[in-house]
Amino acid sequence: PETVAGEGASGDTEWGTKTPDEIIYDLNMALTTTWVNTRQVHMPNWIALPSGHYGYIASTPRSNNSDTTILDYFLKNNICKNSGRGDVTVIAMPYLDTAGVGGSARMISGEKKEENFDMPFSLPFTLLAPQFQGFSINLFAEYKFGSVHMPYPMAYLFTDGI
């Protein structure tokens, strides 16, 4: 599922023009939207942000009179942690700078659990017998794997325009 970040007071969706409270709202809405859309089955515990956005929230104070950054405040106050489902991990991913619709920045949120990922191997790892050639040994092997399969796509949310 894809969505667009909400407009801030400036009328823009991009974080460069939003207040810290509006950015925290976007982060929490990414978690809440998935949780509500899956009828509380999937709770996102992982968020990937473009590198510049991650750096911005990791170094910008939540308010003028605070030494807590936007990221610190979000990590302590989010629906995943407050509902008892653990901590949220926020990482930087450089490929998200222009991954959104129209080349916009994209945020990915999702529930990082083993049952939500599958990577099929169409040809298992096969190692042939070693071939001795002079003072060296040649080893030949082959395998193939498919793309990552997500059996529960609603456990993730792509938010564009941040």
Buried (B, 14 or more C-beta within 10 A) or exposed (E): EEBBBEBBEEEBBBBEEBBBBBBBBBBBBBBBBBBEBBEEEBBBBBBBBBBBBBEBBBEEBBEEEEEEBBBBBBBEEBBBBEEEBEEBEBEBBEEBBEBBEEEBBBBBBBBBEEEBBEEEEEEEEEEEEEEEEEEEEEEEEEEEEEEEEEEBEBBBBBBBBB
